[in-house]
Amino acid sequence: MNLKLETERLILRPLELSDVDDMFAMDSNPNVHIYLGNNPLKTKEESLGYLKNIQNQYKENGIGRFAMIKKESNEFIGWCGLKFITEEENNHSHFYEIGYRLKEEFWGKGYAYEAAKAWYEYAFNKLKVDTLYASAHIDNKGSRRILEKIGLQFKNEYIWDNRIPCVWYASK
């Protein structure tokens, strides 16, 4: 995968197996998982498995989550990107979803919005998707604000995985 996007402050590049330490640092933090089912990762092997899964998505679907690298310091701050979802979620399947996750110390600085906006534009201008979807925990006001700010519209509430109350957004 040789795609790379840039924003004012970020480089968005494919995730690499060498990102395992940063991914584990992010996903082992319980605060990062408050709205993700409260199940932080316990081992680096779990992070490595996640990275391998993402790399497989690059091969199968030509897209996936990308590392967010802060230009100023070349620091890994999280991931953002598009994912082609084949399984059913909220009565939809085979759709493009936008998502993001950041290390806690980078919350509230506009990075998730900046990256999500770049991916939103990529989805419509380069991939020519008809509709872009996203979901967030019903109580995750920060994430919901980002989704609305990039141009997605609230559609409905639903329960993800039979346990997590979520909201569903779509581009139209």
Salt bridges, closest charged atoms under 4 A:
GLU6 OE1 - LYS71 NZ 3.11
ASP19 OD1 - ARG13 NH2 2.85
ASP21 OD1 - LYS44 NZ 2.81
ASP22 OD1 - LYS103 NZ 2.76
ASP27 OD1 - HIS33 NE2 3.18
ASP27 OD1 - ARG101 NH1 2.84
GLU72 OE2 - LYS70 NZ 3.95
GLU97 OE1 - ARG65 NH2 2.52
GLU114 OE1 - ARG9 NE 2.63
ASP161 OD2 - ARG163 NE 2.85
